[in-house]
Amino acid sequence: MAFQVDSVLLSITLINYMQQGILKKIGVGLTLFEFLEITYKT
């Protein structure tokens, strides 16, 4: 359940970044996603 909630929040965050059209923030969002992915796998 917690994973699903985090996924939704992450998706909303990425959408907000893309709507703003700021490449740096999109990059940060992708980096955050990779960090979370590694965290969940560990």
N, C-alpha and C positions, 0 to 999 in steps of 0.2 A: 504493500500500500504506500509506504513512504517513498519507495523508488518511483512509483507512478506519479506521485505529487511532485517530486523533484523534477521529473521529466517534463511535466506540464509547465512548471515555473521556468525551466531552462528554455523550453520551446518559446514561451512568451517573451523571454529576455532576448533570444536570438531574433525573433520577429521584430521586436522594437528596434534592435540595432540595425536590421536590414531596412526598416522603414526610414530610419534616420539617414541611411546611405553613408554611414561613416565607416570606411574600410578598417580603420584602427580598432574601432569598437567591435566590428565583426570578428577581427582577428583575436581580440581578447575573449570574445564569446566562444570561439572555437577552441582556444587554449583552455578555457575554463571547462568546456565539455570534455576535452582530453584528460584534464586533471581529474574530473569526477569519474570518468570511465575507469581510469587507473585505480582510483580510490575504491570503487565498487568491486573491481576485480580482486583487489588485495584482501 
